[in-house]
Amino acid sequence: MIYKGGSFRRTWAMPGSAIAQALAPWIRPRFRWFRAPRWNAWSRPFTAVLSPFASAFRNMANRGRLWRRLLQRYLRRTGPGGLPRANLIFAVFLALYVFVSLAFFLSPLPEARNSDIYLLSRNQELLFEYSDPAGGIQKAPGRIPETLKAILLLAEDQDFYSHGGVDFQAMARAFYTNLRAGRIVSGASTIPQQYVRNNFKSRMPGNPYLRKPVEALYAIKLGAKSSKDAILSDYIATVPLGKNRKGFFAASKHYFGKDLALLSCEEAMTLVVLLRRTSMNPKSLLFRMNLLRNRIIQEDPELARKCEWKAGTALEFPSSYRYSDPSASRQGGADNPGQASEQEAGKTDGGDSIESKPRIPSDVRQSEGSRNDANAQPSYESTEVDADARQSYENSNDGNVAKSDENSANIVKAGLTPSDQASAYEASGYPHSAPHLGVYLYHDLNIRGTVHTELDSGLQSHIQSIIRSELEVLEGKGANQAAVIVLEMARSEQAPDGSGPAASQGGNRPPAVAEDSPGAGSPAPAKDDGGSPLQDSQGLYFWKLRAMIGSSDFAGEDGQVNGALAINDAGSVLKPFLYALAVEQLGFRPGTLIDDSEFVVSDSIRKETYAPRNHDLRYSGIITLREALAGSRNVPAVRLIERLGIQQFYELLKTAGFEHMQEPARDYGPSLALGTGGATLFEVTLLYGALAARGEMLPVQIASQPRIRFGQNKRLFQENTALLIRHILSDKEARRGSFGPRSFLDFPFDVAAKTGTSKDFRDSWAVGYTDRYVVGVWVGNFQSDPTLGVSGSRGAGRIMHQVMRMLHESGGPRFEYPENWKYANICKKTGHLAGPNCAHFTEPFLPYDAFPPPCSGNHQGSQPTGILHPLDDQIFVLDPHRPADSQSVLLEIRAPADVACRYWLNGKEHRLPADGHLRKHIDPRPGKYEVVMDCAGGAQQRTLFRIQD
Ligand SMILES: [Zn+2]
């Protein structure tokens, strides 16, 4: 006979909360501060004190006659005129009990280490789950279906809501059974007891007879501290369900490949049955499920009706059950006595029979063991990978490199210890669609608990499959790894009083941004909550990290290395930023002529010379900036960095967050323009984000809750500069010369794109951006070995192309440019305004630009003539951090062929050299300068420029 605990609880077991709850409707409107849950929290310890009595009373009700007789006998002896001393002793014991137990129940619970991390996607899907094998507390990362709760309680702990944490009656029965058997065969663990056992292992004594009462005490105490609902959901989130798999959330992904909230009754019941023993073959699993189902039909008709279970029918095994634990055959039964005994002592409770306990294998030991196993999985030597990758990185840079900083967050690292990795692989049944980000957050940022990331799980897995199919082709050529990052622009909900960087730039903002709205299953909107160093206060726009893939296969060889954070030779991907500097500091425009002819740099520090070469090993002579950038010419880039000063470019990269560059600028030399300083895909993608966001570096939001952001709002370039560069990078025609008529950088909509290839095709890069997305791709191998011609456009470019197309499935954007820009035809030969007979390009100029002088139409020698440098109205700003004598301003004048010319500098007359070509560095004394060139026949040109402190 079973006494229904519900009414009993109301009358006896929880008087405090019962009265509070009963009075609540009356009290609440009268006292605003009054809240029943608060009273519940206060009343819980008292309830806990009373729980043994509650249990005794219940027992009395169950076995009424026996207890009544005992009570009667006691009253006969101690009643009026009986034994007053016995009454006194009883009262003293009772007071002592209440005092001691209250003190115990009011003292705090042992601190349970939160050791797990759950990554949720933007749509709340579980992406990654990792539990420290040492255990810990974790809150449920999602919704728990009511049917699962009901089935679980019926199977594991029927009186969960009425007992005070411990079922004394069941315990007494178990104690008696064990005593008779002479060993521990049976236990009655309530859910709080199981929870205590799983999570407070360190507090439990080793002796199994002693452990049970201590466990019980803590279970009561747990009930005194938390509500029943909280205990139940914590239990569901943490209970071990198979090897290295904690909680129903992970198990649901593992066994059924879906979220817990989507489980059917049958599937939920499968997990509940597996709770007792995960190494069970489907036949006995189904048998037990049928037993449980029949019990439910009898005892909980409402649940049975909800699940549409009818008596007399047989249960169908859920066809979605897709995973039979491979370890089950290996470790099932008693064929592994050594391990079994370890488990007995370490992890599980010896007080339970096989029938009533979850089997909890020890993950680390297991994975260690499995390495020597016949079906051993590949093992990982992460530390070697680590050292290797760094070593080869250093080698690949011709010694022209800074040492990677050991402490830098950017160095190549697997993040996991070898045993961690082995267990991470063992746990391949885990949801792990974003393992690299998960490991990064767990190990590098030390983040625990549920993380609401900005990742898009669909995008993440699509990219994963694109990578897989692309690498199939590339693997034969030596490229077997790829990393991808996708950023999407988002707008903060709160506009910081219109003073955002956008507003200050004339409101010319990207039209299509992801609104940070609470709709469509997105997590709670990011709100500025102040205090965190990772967040910006004034920024209106930021990036959301939509995808981060660190390697081709996390479980594969070297797969734990996060290629998105590994430093690789950057090749040409950094060139646009060099040209952007030239636009701002030298007044260059896309039509400015640039020299792509042989050039030798003498390196005064290493006392050697360096002759950059183009990828096609040819020089193309005088070309426009547009051609030089779109065609990714190396020689003009090196010429340009020499002219700008390596320091300038170096500082730009540092400002942009290239923290791994630890050596002074001059140590990198002019090849910094060709990416030899190294870069991570994350850094590069973020830097292109600055171009996409019209010159402003925006922070990247990795997670909304807890809010994890990288970087700050920083203006790197003027908006016009960024748009001029975009004008070039989205120019299909200009690319054509170098990349052929059909390229993977061409799209049916506007995309600005750049590729990069490092020395000997070691690294293949491609970055593309629209107003809304930035897609960065790296392809190569983690050994930094040369590949067989996997260039940026062929390797990474193909992947970038597919990802970009996927992101813009519903049609891509058109780039728009400010209406006040002006355009002019530029003579290809002279860089001047094209005359009627000049081959020309149409190039944009900024509103305040002066057009170049008209072309004379005389293209002899194909050299531009006139005052070539400085440009009219140009302003030079002296760098206070550099010695003045290392800074100079170039004066370049070329006379037309066979024409005698003179020039005046600030009124002082000079002669041109005999060949009519002057290149002279003048002292950069601050002030206004005037250059006038005067040629025979009356042709004259005048240029004003200024040097500022
Ligand atoms: Zn011309």
Boltz pocket constraint, residues with backbone or C-beta under 6 A from the ligand:
constraints:
  - pocket:
      binder: B
      contacts: [[A, 827], [A, 828], [A, 829], [A, 830], [A, 832], [A, 833], [A, 834], [A, 835], [A, 837], [A, 838], [A, 839], [A, 855], [A, 856], [A, 857], [A, 858], [A, 859]]
      max_distance: 6.0
